[in-house]
Structures are given as C-alpha cells and as structure tokens.
Amino acid sequence: MYPVDLPAVDHTDLTSASEQYMSSLESSPCDNEWFQSSQTSKVAITATNVSQLQLFEDGQPACVVLALHPPDDQTQVVGLYLHGKWWLLDDVLRTSSKSRSGLVSVQSVMERVIVFLLSQIMERPSLFSLHPPKESCKVLWKDNQAVGFYTVKHKGSLCDGWSSCCYLLPVLDTVLVRRCCRRRGFGLQMLEDFCSSFSTEEFLGVSSPLSPSMAAVFKRFLQKHQQYRERLYEVEAPGGWTQRRNIWLNIQLGRYCLGTDKESSPISGETQRNTLKDSFHKTCILDLGTLGSPGVNTAVVLDSAEQQFKSCEPSQGRWSLSSELPGTGCSLAAQTIHVKSGPATQLLNTAQALKSKASKSTKHHREEPEDMQKIPKRARSELKHVHTKTAFSSRAHRECSDT
C-alpha cells in the first residue's frame, strides 16, 4: 500500500500531523532518526533538515506537508512525511490500485499531493506556480505510477482572485510529463483527452505562452486530428477574440520554434500571470462578426506599409479560418499577420488613412520643386493659394480678351 491508497485525509489532518511531528523534533533534538534515501545513503531526521511546504496557492486553505532535505542541499527533497511515516518520492507517486490507470480526475488531498510533487519537486527548476485547491486536474497513471498531469480552467470560472473576469472558453492551463517518461506519447494522450472532454464546445483554449516542446506536440495532434485546426487557440485570460491566436495557423506561419517533443510545457500556471508576451507584434484572427459587423468575417493582414484584406468563406454555419494554408481558412496574401487588437472598423479606417496619407505625401514630394520644399510649411501653403488665384485670374483675362 502506498500513501494514495491509504484512507483519505483532509487538509486539516495533514497540517495538524505535520505540525505535531515538527514540534516533537524540536523538543527532542538529540533523538536522531535516520531515513534511507537510497541504497547507499541515508539522511538524519532533524529539525534543521525538515521544512514545511505549502501545497496550495496563497495558503488557502492552509495545507502543509513536511519535506526532508540532505544537510548539504536544502533545495533537494528526498522524502515526504505522510500518514505518520517518511516516504521516498517514488513511492508517493505509486499506487497498488488497479483502478488507477490512464487519466484519472483528482479528488482527494493525497492526489493533490501527487500533483504538487510532480509540479514543484520532481522537475527542477519548477515551471509552475502552486495550483488552487479546487483546480480541475487529471493525473496520468501508467504501470501503477503517476507519470504526468494536466489542469483545466473551465469556461465561466474566475481568472483570478482579485477581479470578476471569467474565462470565455475552456482552457488547457498546464501540462507536464515526468522527464523519465517523455517521448512515449503521453503528452499527445493528455491533449486528446482534453479535446474529447469538451467535444461540445466550439472553441478550446491553451494558455499562453506555448513552449517549443508543446508546439511540437500540437503540430502532431493537429496533423492527426484536422477537425480541431479551427477550434484550438492559444489564449490569454479571459480569452476574448483579441486574446486568441489560432495554433494551427501560427504553426503554418512559423510563429513557433518547434522543439523536440518533450511533452512538457511552461504554459504554466494561470494565463493572466504569464510574462512571456510579444513586445511588439500580436498575432490574432479577428472575427468581425463578434465586433459588430454582421455577416462579415475578415482576416486583416498588415505587412509593413502595405495592407491587404481578404474575406473568408462561410463554412457550415460558421466562418472558416483557412483555405490556401492547409487546414486554416482564409486565403492569405502575405506570409505574416500583424494585427493591433481593437475594433475592426477602427483598423480599417486607420489602414485607409495611412495609405491615403502615404500616397499624398509621395505625390507632394514628387511634384514640388526643390526650392518650394525649402519654404516653411505655412508660408508654402499661402504661396500656393496666391499662385492658384493668379492662375485663375490670368485664365479669366484671356477668355475675356478672346470674346
């Protein structure tokens, strides 16, 4: 029997047991116990070698587990104190229950400990922030051991604890596969499970930023499941249309640096807290129908000073994203899409104004002689006005003379 198979405990039981054991260590510092951390080494169990780890985000609720460290490296964890004894980390991740196979939803506090162990301790440095106590999560079990997990932000759930913003679509928030278990298709398995769990949703999100390794997993997935190419978006919370980027389209445009398929992603933690954002360009597909232009869906393509607009074709009651790029939906006239997020009408008006201004400026520079360009702008305008009146007067004089 392993910790996850033993009778369930709640977070208060886990915290009180940890506090009591810590008090006993501090009150009897001379009675040293030893923990066999491996076949060749052991660690003294003393108050200086034991630390308290908080399981959940912001300490709400308070849930503490004790961790044992080697005396020469306080960043390394060799054991956890659970159910009244010390356990090796590999044993905490094991199960003797045959019912735990494949992807299993996290329900108990001990399963939360497993997610904490995978995300915060087993993979160093940790790519993830602490998860909320009620985070929707599934652990992947293979051969009686936990090999990975993924978490989801449900549609309608709060983006954070300090605002009223809610997610506008289901979002795959974190994905992790243990380093020793990678390159075996587990990342692809979790992605397929996520998509099938929300089969009735029109669009699905993935937390930004998307790591190179996860981009490679998504490329494999979308090559295999073409029906999801127009449904999967990389998003920032809360996931409005100006915060979405179609993953397949960005793969085709070379937006991602595709790494080796390590099946691990630092799309970590909560989308509203990611700091890896584009410093200048944002790539997005704007559904103008959602922005107040009924019956029209346009992909806006801005490339340097040139701006091109291509209309998409409707497909089965909704608007498609591709045609010429495989599996996307718009016939794109440029290789890159740089779009400023904002109302579509403002984008169109701004584009036309810039184009008109650029053409007028070029025309004026071409027609005006060099000596005119040296005159101040205001004086030049007045001089042009005088020339115009003089020309009109001369023409009128000639017409009168002819008559």
Sine and cosine of phi, psi and omega as CSV:
sin_phi,cos_phi,sin_psi,cos_psi,sin_omega,cos_omega
0.00,0.00,0.65,-0.76,0.00,-1.00
-0.89,-0.45,0.22,-0.98,-0.10,-0.99
-0.79,0.62,-0.64,0.76,-0.04,-1.00
-0.94,0.35,-0.31,0.95,-0.01,-1.00
-1.00,-0.04,-0.23,0.97,-0.03,-1.00
-0.98,0.22,0.24,-0.97,-0.02,-1.00
-0.79,0.61,0.63,-0.78,-0.09,-1.00
-0.91,0.41,0.58,-0.82,0.10,-0.99
-0.81,-0.59,0.40,-0.91,0.07,-1.00
-0.98,-0.18,0.03,-1.00,-0.11,-0.99
-0.92,0.40,-0.50,0.87,0.03,-1.00
-0.94,0.34,-0.63,0.78,0.05,-1.00
-0.89,0.46,-0.69,0.72,-0.03,-1.00
-0.90,0.43,-0.66,0.75,-0.02,-1.00
-0.93,0.37,-0.71,0.71,-0.02,-1.00
-0.91,0.42,-0.64,0.77,0.04,-1.00
-0.89,0.45,-0.63,0.78,0.02,-1.00
-0.92,0.40,-0.68,0.73,-0.01,-1.00
-0.91,0.41,-0.66,0.76,0.01,-1.00
-0.90,0.44,-0.69,0.72,-0.01,-1.00
-0.91,0.41,-0.63,0.78,0.01,-1.00
-0.91,0.42,-0.62,0.78,0.04,-1.00
-0.90,0.43,-0.63,0.77,0.01,-1.00
-0.92,0.40,-0.57,0.82,0.05,-1.00
-0.92,0.40,-0.65,0.76,-0.03,-1.00
-0.95,0.31,-0.49,0.87,-0.02,-1.00
-0.99,0.14,-0.36,0.93,0.01,-1.00
-0.75,-0.66,0.96,0.29,-0.09,-1.00
-0.94,0.34,-0.29,0.96,-0.07,-1.00
-1.00,0.07,-0.36,0.93,-0.05,-1.00
-1.00,0.08,0.97,0.26,-0.06,-1.00
-0.97,0.24,0.74,-0.67,0.17,-0.98
-0.97,-0.25,0.28,-0.96,0.00,-1.00
-0.82,-0.57,0.61,-0.80,0.02,-1.00
-0.89,-0.45,0.79,-0.61,-0.01,-1.00
-0.99,0.16,0.99,-0.12,-0.07,-1.00
-0.98,0.19,-0.39,0.92,0.07,-1.00
-0.38,-0.92,-0.01,-1.00,-0.01,-1.00
-0.92,0.40,-0.39,0.92,-0.10,-1.00
-0.91,-0.41,-0.10,0.99,-0.04,-1.00
-0.64,-0.77,0.41,-0.91,0.07,-1.00
-0.61,-0.79,0.40,-0.92,-0.09,-1.00
-0.84,-0.55,0.70,-0.71,0.05,-1.00
-0.94,0.33,0.72,-0.69,0.02,-1.00
-1.00,-0.03,1.00,-0.10,0.02,-1.00
-0.79,-0.62,0.25,-0.97,-0.01,-1.00
-0.89,0.47,-0.51,0.86,0.00,-1.00
-0.97,0.26,-0.37,0.93,-0.02,-1.00
-0.99,-0.13,0.01,1.00,-0.04,-1.00
-0.90,-0.44,0.70,-0.72,0.05,-1.00
-0.77,-0.64,0.35,-0.94,0.02,-1.00
-0.98,-0.19,0.80,-0.60,-0.01,-1.00
-0.94,-0.34,0.76,-0.65,0.05,-1.00
-1.00,0.06,0.78,-0.62,-0.10,-1.00
-0.98,0.19,-0.59,0.81,-0.20,-0.98
-0.91,-0.41,0.34,-0.94,-0.01,-1.00
-0.88,0.47,0.71,-0.70,0.06,-1.00
0.87,0.49,0.24,0.97,0.05,-1.00
0.92,0.40,0.38,0.92,-0.01,-1.00
-0.86,-0.51,0.91,-0.40,-0.12,0.99
-0.98,0.22,0.23,-0.97,0.03,-1.00
-0.92,0.39,0.87,-0.49,0.01,-1.00
-0.59,-0.81,0.94,-0.33,-0.15,-0.99
-0.90,-0.44,0.65,-0.76,0.11,-0.99
-0.79,-0.62,0.59,-0.81,-0.02,-1.00
-1.00,0.02,0.67,-0.74,0.02,-1.00
-0.84,-0.54,0.64,-0.77,0.01,-1.00
-0.97,-0.23,0.75,-0.66,-0.04,-1.00
-0.88,-0.47,0.47,-0.88,0.21,-0.98
-0.91,0.42,0.55,-0.83,-0.05,-1.00
-0.89,0.46,-0.41,0.91,-0.05,-1.00
-0.99,-0.11,0.00,1.00,-0.02,-1.00
-0.46,-0.89,1.00,-0.10,-0.05,-1.00
-0.97,0.23,-0.12,0.99,0.04,-1.00
-1.00,0.05,-0.24,0.97,-0.02,-1.00
-0.99,-0.12,0.67,-0.74,0.03,-1.00
-0.92,-0.38,0.77,-0.64,-0.01,-1.00
-0.93,-0.37,-0.25,0.97,-0.01,-1.00
-0.30,-0.95,0.38,-0.93,0.08,-1.00
-0.84,-0.55,0.59,-0.81,0.01,-1.00
-1.00,-0.07,0.94,-0.33,-0.04,-1.00
-0.65,-0.76,0.64,-0.77,0.05,-1.00
0.80,0.60,0.65,0.76,0.13,-0.99
0.98,0.19,0.21,0.98,0.04,-1.00
-0.45,-0.90,0.23,-0.97,0.04,-1.00
-1.00,-0.01,0.67,-0.74,-0.03,-1.00
-0.82,-0.57,0.60,-0.80,0.19,-0.98
-0.91,0.42,0.51,-0.86,-0.04,-1.00
-0.88,0.48,-0.65,0.76,0.00,-1.00
-0.89,0.46,-0.54,0.84,0.02,-1.00
-0.96,0.29,-0.54,0.84,0.05,-1.00
-0.90,0.44,-0.51,0.86,-0.03,-1.00
-1.00,0.03,0.09,1.00,-0.03,-1.00
-0.97,-0.24,0.29,-0.96,0.08,-1.00
-0.58,-0.81,0.48,-0.88,0.09,-1.00
-0.96,-0.27,0.04,1.00,-0.03,-1.00
-1.00,0.03,0.81,-0.58,0.03,-1.00
-0.95,0.31,-0.30,0.95,0.00,-1.00
-0.95,0.30,-0.34,0.94,0.04,-1.00
-1.00,0.04,1.00,-0.08,0.00,-1.00
-0.51,-0.86,0.68,-0.74,-0.06,-1.00
0.97,0.25,-0.46,-0.89,-0.02,-1.00
-1.00,0.03,0.85,-0.53,-0.07,-1.00
-0.81,-0.59,0.75,-0.66,0.01,-1.00
-0.91,0.42,0.63,-0.77,0.01,-1.00
-0.98,0.18,0.79,-0.61,-0.03,-1.00
-0.82,-0.57,-0.73,0.68,-0.14,-0.99
-1.00,-0.02,0.26,-0.97,0.06,-1.00
-0.90,0.44,-0.59,0.81,-0.02,-1.00
-0.92,0.39,-0.54,0.84,0.10,-0.99
-0.93,0.36,-0.53,0.85,0.11,-0.99
-0.91,0.41,-0.58,0.82,0.06,-1.00
-0.89,0.46,-0.62,0.78,0.02,-1.00
-0.90,0.43,-0.68,0.73,0.04,-1.00
-0.89,0.46,-0.67,0.74,0.05,-1.00
-0.88,0.48,-0.69,0.72,-0.02,-1.00
-0.90,0.44,-0.68,0.73,0.01,-1.00
-0.91,0.40,-0.67,0.74,-0.13,-0.99
-1.00,0.08,-0.48,0.88,-0.13,-0.99
-0.94,-0.34,-0.41,0.91,-0.16,-0.99
-0.88,-0.48,-0.73,0.68,-0.10,-0.99
-0.92,0.39,-0.57,0.82,-0.02,-1.00
-0.95,-0.32,0.93,-0.36,0.00,-1.00
-0.90,-0.43,0.69,-0.72,-0.09,1.00
-0.96,0.30,0.44,-0.90,-0.04,-1.00
-0.93,0.36,0.72,-0.69,0.02,-1.00
-1.00,-0.07,-0.10,1.00,-0.19,-0.98
-0.85,-0.52,0.53,-0.85,0.19,-0.98
-0.99,0.11,0.22,-0.98,0.03,-1.00
-0.90,0.43,0.57,-0.82,-0.01,-1.00
-1.00,-0.04,0.48,-0.88,0.11,-0.99
-0.90,0.44,0.41,-0.91,-0.07,-1.00
-0.91,0.41,-0.37,0.93,-0.02,-1.00
-0.92,-0.38,0.35,0.94,0.02,-1.00
-0.86,0.51,0.74,-0.67,0.07,-1.00
-0.94,0.35,0.85,-0.52,-0.16,-0.99
-0.52,-0.85,0.52,-0.85,0.12,-0.99
-0.77,-0.63,0.69,-0.72,0.07,-1.00
-0.98,-0.21,0.68,-0.73,0.03,-1.00
-1.00,-0.10,0.89,-0.46,0.02,-1.00
-0.97,-0.25,0.72,-0.69,0.02,-1.00
-0.58,-0.81,0.83,-0.56,0.01,-1.00
0.83,0.56,0.70,0.71,0.08,-1.00
0.91,0.41,0.42,0.91,0.11,-0.99
-0.60,-0.80,0.49,-0.87,0.02,-1.00
-0.98,0.19,0.84,-0.54,-0.05,-1.00
-0.94,-0.35,-0.18,0.98,0.00,-1.00
0.03,-1.00,0.00,-1.00,0.03,-1.00
-0.34,-0.94,0.27,-0.96,0.21,-0.98
-0.59,-0.80,0.47,-0.88,0.00,-1.00
-0.85,-0.52,0.40,-0.91,-0.09,-1.00
-0.73,-0.68,0.66,-0.75,0.22,-0.98
-0.99,-0.15,0.89,-0.45,-0.07,-1.00
-0.98,0.20,0.48,-0.88,0.08,-1.00
-0.86,0.51,0.78,-0.62,-0.01,-1.00
1.00,-0.06,-0.18,0.98,0.02,-1.00
-0.98,0.18,0.44,-0.90,-0.03,-1.00
-0.92,0.39,0.63,-0.78,0.03,-1.00
-0.96,0.27,-0.51,0.86,-0.03,-1.00
-0.38,-0.93,-0.04,-1.00,-0.05,-1.00
-0.99,-0.12,0.07,1.00,-0.07,-1.00
-0.82,-0.57,0.10,0.99,0.06,-1.00
-0.66,-0.75,0.11,-0.99,-0.01,-1.00
-0.98,-0.21,0.23,0.97,-0.01,-1.00
-0.95,0.32,0.68,-0.74,0.01,-1.00
-0.84,-0.54,0.49,-0.87,0.02,-1.00
-0.91,0.41,0.67,-0.74,-0.04,-1.00
-1.00,-0.07,-0.04,1.00,0.04,-1.00
-0.33,-0.94,0.35,-0.94,0.06,-1.00
-0.91,0.42,0.68,-0.73,-0.08,-1.00
-0.79,-0.61,0.82,-0.58,0.15,-0.99
-0.97,0.26,0.93,-0.36,-0.21,-0.98
-1.00,-0.08,-0.75,0.66,0.02,-1.00
-0.70,-0.71,0.55,-0.83,0.05,-1.00
-0.65,-0.76,0.72,-0.69,0.06,-1.00
-0.53,-0.85,0.68,-0.73,0.16,-0.99
-0.84,-0.55,0.72,-0.70,0.00,-1.00
-0.83,0.55,0.60,-0.80,-0.08,-1.00
-0.84,0.54,-0.60,0.80,-0.04,-1.00
-0.96,0.27,-0.15,0.99,-0.07,-1.00
-0.90,-0.44,0.20,0.98,-0.07,-1.00
-0.99,0.16,0.19,-0.98,-0.02,-1.00
0.88,0.47,0.55,0.84,0.05,-1.00
-0.80,-0.60,0.21,0.98,0.08,-1.00
1.00,0.09,0.17,0.98,-0.04,-1.00
-0.95,0.30,-0.59,0.81,0.07,-1.00
-0.89,0.46,-0.67,0.75,0.05,-1.00
-0.90,0.44,-0.62,0.78,0.02,-1.00
-0.89,0.45,-0.66,0.75,0.00,-1.00
-0.94,0.34,-0.59,0.80,0.04,-1.00
-0.91,0.42,-0.66,0.75,0.05,-1.00
-0.90,0.44,-0.63,0.78,0.01,-1.00
-0.92,0.40,-0.66,0.75,0.02,-1.00
-0.87,0.49,-0.74,0.67,-0.04,-1.00
-0.91,0.42,-0.65,0.76,0.00,-1.00
-0.94,0.33,-0.43,0.90,0.01,-1.00
-0.95,0.32,-0.36,0.93,-0.01,-1.00
-0.83,-0.56,0.73,0.69,-0.08,-1.00
-0.91,0.40,-0.38,0.92,-0.02,-1.00
-1.00,0.07,-0.19,0.98,0.01,-1.00
-0.99,0.17,0.66,-0.75,-0.02,-1.00
-0.95,0.30,-0.61,0.79,-0.02,-1.00
-0.75,-0.66,0.56,-0.83,0.01,-1.00
-0.80,-0.60,0.56,-0.83,-0.04,-1.00
-0.92,-0.40,0.37,-0.93,0.11,-0.99
-0.73,-0.68,0.76,-0.65,-0.09,-1.00
-0.87,0.50,0.67,-0.75,0.08,-1.00
-1.00,0.01,0.59,-0.81,0.09,1.00
-1.00,0.03,0.41,-0.91,0.02,-1.00
-1.00,-0.09,0.87,-0.50,-0.06,-1.00
-0.95,0.31,0.36,-0.93,0.03,-1.00
-0.84,0.54,-0.64,0.77,-0.02,-1.00
-0.92,0.39,-0.64,0.77,0.03,-1.00
-0.96,0.29,-0.51,0.86,0.08,-1.00
-0.88,0.48,-0.60,0.80,0.05,-1.00
-0.91,0.41,-0.62,0.79,0.04,-1.00
-0.90,0.43,-0.68,0.73,0.00,-1.00
-0.91,0.42,-0.59,0.81,0.03,-1.00
-0.88,0.47,-0.72,0.70,0.05,-1.00
-0.88,0.48,-0.68,0.73,-0.02,-1.00
-0.89,0.45,-0.71,0.70,-0.07,-1.00
-0.97,0.24,-0.41,0.91,0.15,-0.99
-0.93,0.37,-0.54,0.84,-0.02,-1.00
-1.00,0.08,-0.60,0.80,-0.07,-1.00
-0.88,-0.47,0.99,0.11,-0.08,-1.00
-0.92,0.40,-0.38,0.93,-0.04,-1.00
-0.93,0.38,-0.24,0.97,0.00,-1.00
-0.99,-0.14,0.02,1.00,-0.09,-1.00
-0.90,0.43,-0.54,0.84,0.00,-1.00
-0.99,-0.14,0.11,0.99,-0.06,-1.00
-0.92,-0.38,-0.37,0.93,-0.08,-1.00
-0.99,-0.12,0.80,-0.60,-0.03,-1.00
-0.76,-0.65,0.64,-0.76,0.23,-0.97
-0.98,0.18,0.78,-0.62,-0.16,-0.99
-0.73,-0.68,0.40,-0.92,0.23,-0.97
-0.92,-0.38,0.57,-0.82,-0.06,-1.00
-0.88,0.47,0.61,-0.79,0.04,1.00
-1.00,0.03,0.05,1.00,0.08,-1.00
0.99,-0.16,0.51,0.86,0.10,-0.99
-0.93,0.36,0.13,-0.99,-0.09,-1.00
-0.90,0.44,-0.53,0.85,0.03,-1.00
-0.98,0.21,-0.07,1.00,0.02,-1.00
-0.92,-0.39,0.28,0.96,-0.03,-1.00
-0.89,-0.46,0.60,-0.80,0.08,-1.00
-0.71,-0.70,0.86,-0.51,-0.03,-1.00
-0.89,0.45,0.83,-0.56,-0.13,-0.99
-0.93,0.37,-0.71,0.71,-0.04,-1.00
-0.91,0.42,-0.66,0.75,0.03,-1.00
-0.88,0.48,-0.68,0.73,-0.01,-1.00
-0.94,0.34,-0.50,0.87,0.11,-0.99
-0.91,0.41,-0.69,0.72,0.00,-1.00
-0.91,0.41,-0.53,0.85,0.00,-1.00
-1.00,0.06,0.03,1.00,0.03,-1.00
0.96,0.30,0.45,0.89,-0.02,-1.00
-0.95,0.31,-0.41,0.91,-0.03,-1.00
-0.97,-0.26,0.63,-0.78,0.17,-0.99
-1.00,0.04,0.98,-0.19,-0.12,-0.99
-0.97,0.26,0.90,-0.44,0.02,-1.00
-1.00,-0.05,-0.06,-1.00,0.09,-1.00
-0.92,0.38,0.48,-0.88,-0.09,-1.00
-0.97,0.25,1.00,0.08,0.03,-1.00
-1.00,-0.02,-0.16,0.99,0.07,-1.00
0.84,0.55,0.66,0.75,0.09,-1.00
-0.61,-0.79,0.59,-0.81,-0.08,-1.00
-0.66,-0.75,0.72,-0.69,0.15,-0.99
-1.00,0.03,0.62,0.78,0.07,-1.00
-0.98,0.18,0.69,0.72,-0.37,-0.93
-0.94,0.33,0.52,-0.85,0.17,-0.99
0.79,0.61,-0.18,-0.98,-0.25,-0.97
-0.91,0.40,0.73,-0.68,-0.09,-1.00
-0.88,0.48,-0.52,0.85,-0.06,-1.00
-0.95,0.32,-0.19,0.98,-0.06,-1.00
-0.95,-0.30,0.04,1.00,-0.02,-1.00
-0.95,0.31,0.57,-0.82,-0.04,-1.00
-0.93,-0.38,-0.05,1.00,-0.01,-1.00
-1.00,-0.01,1.00,0.07,-0.01,-1.00
-0.88,-0.48,0.39,-0.92,0.07,-1.00
-0.89,0.46,0.76,-0.66,-0.02,-1.00
-0.99,0.16,-0.34,0.94,-0.06,-1.00
-0.74,-0.67,-0.79,0.61,-0.08,-1.00
-0.98,-0.18,0.50,-0.86,0.17,-0.99
-0.80,-0.60,0.73,-0.68,0.00,-1.00
-0.97,-0.24,0.85,-0.53,0.03,-1.00
-0.41,-0.91,0.41,-0.91,0.09,-1.00
-0.95,-0.31,0.85,-0.52,-0.06,-1.00
-0.99,-0.12,0.83,-0.56,0.12,-0.99
-1.00,0.03,0.99,-0.14,-0.09,-1.00
-0.92,0.40,-0.34,0.94,0.05,-1.00
-0.90,0.45,-0.54,0.84,0.01,-1.00
-0.99,0.15,-0.17,0.99,-0.05,-1.00
-0.96,-0.28,0.23,0.97,0.12,-0.99
0.96,-0.27,0.21,0.98,0.06,-1.00
-0.91,-0.42,1.00,0.07,-0.11,-0.99
-0.90,0.44,0.68,-0.74,0.11,-0.99
0.99,0.16,0.05,1.00,-0.03,-1.00
-0.79,-0.61,0.74,-0.67,0.08,-1.00
-0.75,-0.66,0.91,-0.41,-0.16,-0.99
-0.81,-0.59,0.69,-0.72,0.15,-0.99
-1.00,-0.06,0.84,-0.55,-0.04,-1.00
-1.00,-0.09,0.84,-0.55,-0.04,-1.00
-0.90,-0.44,0.91,-0.42,0.05,-1.00
-0.91,-0.41,0.88,-0.47,0.01,-1.00
-0.77,-0.63,0.96,-0.29,-0.09,-1.00
0.82,0.57,-0.79,-0.61,-0.02,-1.00
-1.00,0.04,-0.26,0.96,-0.05,-1.00
-1.00,0.08,0.67,-0.74,-0.03,-1.00
-0.76,-0.65,0.74,-0.67,-0.04,-1.00
-0.76,-0.65,0.55,-0.84,-0.03,-1.00
-0.79,-0.61,0.79,-0.61,0.01,-1.00
-0.83,-0.56,0.71,-0.70,0.02,-1.00
-1.00,0.02,0.54,-0.84,0.05,-1.00
-1.00,-0.08,0.36,-0.93,0.00,-1.00
-0.99,-0.16,0.64,-0.77,0.04,-1.00
-0.93,0.38,0.57,-0.82,-0.01,-1.00
-0.65,-0.76,0.94,-0.33,0.11,-0.99
0.83,0.55,0.75,0.66,0.11,-0.99
1.00,0.09,-0.15,0.99,0.11,-0.99
-0.71,-0.70,0.17,-0.98,-0.12,-0.99
-1.00,-0.03,0.70,-0.71,-0.08,-1.00
-1.00,0.05,0.42,-0.91,0.00,-1.00
-0.98,-0.20,-0.05,1.00,-0.15,-0.99
-0.42,-0.91,0.34,-0.94,0.24,-0.97
-0.45,-0.89,-0.83,0.56,-0.05,-1.00
-0.98,0.18,-0.61,0.79,0.13,-0.99
-0.97,0.23,0.74,-0.67,-0.12,-0.99
-0.84,0.54,0.84,-0.54,0.12,-0.99
0.96,0.28,0.20,0.98,0.08,-1.00
-0.98,-0.21,-0.89,-0.46,0.01,-1.00
-0.14,-0.99,-0.40,0.92,0.03,-1.00
-0.98,-0.20,0.55,-0.84,0.13,-0.99
-0.99,0.11,0.98,-0.18,-0.14,-0.99
-1.00,0.06,0.66,-0.75,-0.02,-1.00
-0.99,-0.16,-0.03,1.00,0.03,-1.00
-0.70,-0.72,0.27,-0.96,-0.05,-1.00
-1.00,0.05,-0.26,0.97,0.01,-1.00
-0.77,-0.64,0.43,-0.90,0.05,-1.00
-0.82,-0.57,0.91,-0.43,0.05,-1.00
-0.87,-0.50,0.92,-0.40,-0.10,-0.99
-0.77,-0.63,0.76,-0.65,0.15,-0.99
-0.99,0.12,0.78,-0.63,-0.01,-1.00
-0.93,0.36,0.69,-0.72,-0.02,-1.00
0.32,-0.95,0.08,-1.00,-0.01,-1.00
-0.85,0.53,0.62,-0.78,-0.07,-1.00
-0.90,0.43,-0.62,0.79,-0.03,-1.00
-0.90,0.44,-0.59,0.80,0.03,-1.00
-0.91,0.42,-0.62,0.79,0.04,-1.00
-0.88,0.47,-0.70,0.71,-0.04,-1.00
-0.91,0.42,-0.70,0.71,-0.01,-1.00
-0.90,0.43,-0.68,0.74,0.01,-1.00
-0.89,0.45,-0.67,0.75,0.00,-1.00
-0.88,0.47,-0.70,0.71,-0.01,-1.00
-0.91,0.41,-0.62,0.78,-0.01,-1.00
-0.91,0.42,-0.68,0.74,0.01,-1.00
-0.89,0.45,-0.67,0.74,-0.02,-1.00
-0.91,0.42,-0.67,0.75,0.01,-1.00
-0.91,0.42,-0.68,0.74,-0.01,-1.00
-0.90,0.44,-0.67,0.74,-0.01,-1.00
-0.90,0.44,-0.67,0.74,-0.03,-1.00
-0.93,0.38,-0.63,0.78,0.02,-1.00
-0.91,0.41,-0.68,0.74,-0.01,-1.00
-0.88,0.48,-0.68,0.73,0.01,-1.00
-0.90,0.44,-0.65,0.76,-0.02,-1.00
-0.91,0.42,-0.65,0.76,-0.03,-1.00
-0.92,0.40,-0.67,0.74,0.01,-1.00
-0.91,0.41,-0.49,0.87,-0.03,-1.00
-0.98,0.20,-0.57,0.82,-0.11,-0.99
-1.00,0.01,-0.49,0.87,-0.09,-1.00
-0.98,0.19,0.72,-0.69,0.06,-1.00
-0.93,0.35,0.24,-0.97,-0.10,-0.99
-0.90,0.44,-0.61,0.79,-0.04,-1.00
-0.94,0.34,-0.47,0.88,0.06,-1.00
-0.93,0.36,-0.59,0.80,-0.05,-1.00
-0.93,0.38,-0.35,0.94,-0.01,-1.00
-0.99,0.14,-0.28,0.96,-0.01,-1.00
-0.98,0.22,0.64,-0.77,0.06,-1.00
-0.81,0.59,0.45,-0.89,-0.15,-0.99
-0.87,0.50,-0.72,0.69,-0.06,-1.00
-0.91,0.41,-0.68,0.73,0.01,-1.00
-0.91,0.41,-0.61,0.80,0.02,-1.00
-0.89,0.46,-0.63,0.78,0.01,-1.00
-0.90,0.43,-0.69,0.72,0.00,-1.00
-0.91,0.41,-0.63,0.78,0.01,-1.00
-0.89,0.46,-0.65,0.76,0.04,-1.00
-0.88,0.47,-0.63,0.77,0.00,-1.00
-0.88,0.47,-0.68,0.73,0.02,-1.00
-0.90,0.44,-0.68,0.73,0.02,-1.00
-0.87,0.50,-0.63,0.78,0.00,-1.00
-0.91,0.42,-0.71,0.70,0.00,-1.00
-0.91,0.42,-0.64,0.77,0.00,-1.00
-0.89,0.45,-0.69,0.73,0.00,-1.00
-0.89,0.45,-0.67,0.74,0.00,-1.00
-0.90,0.44,-0.67,0.74,-0.02,-1.00
-0.90,0.43,-0.66,0.75,0.01,-1.00
-0.90,0.44,-0.67,0.74,-0.01,-1.00
-0.90,0.43,-0.68,0.73,0.01,-1.00
-0.89,0.46,-0.61,0.79,0.00,-1.00
-0.91,0.42,-0.66,0.76,0.02,-1.00
-0.91,0.42,-0.64,0.77,0.01,-1.00
-0.90,0.44,-0.63,0.78,0.03,-1.00
-0.92,0.40,-0.63,0.78,0.00,-1.00
-0.91,0.42,-0.61,0.80,-0.01,-1.00
-0.91,0.42,-0.57,0.82,-0.01,-1.00
-0.98,0.22,0.00,0.00,0.00,0.00
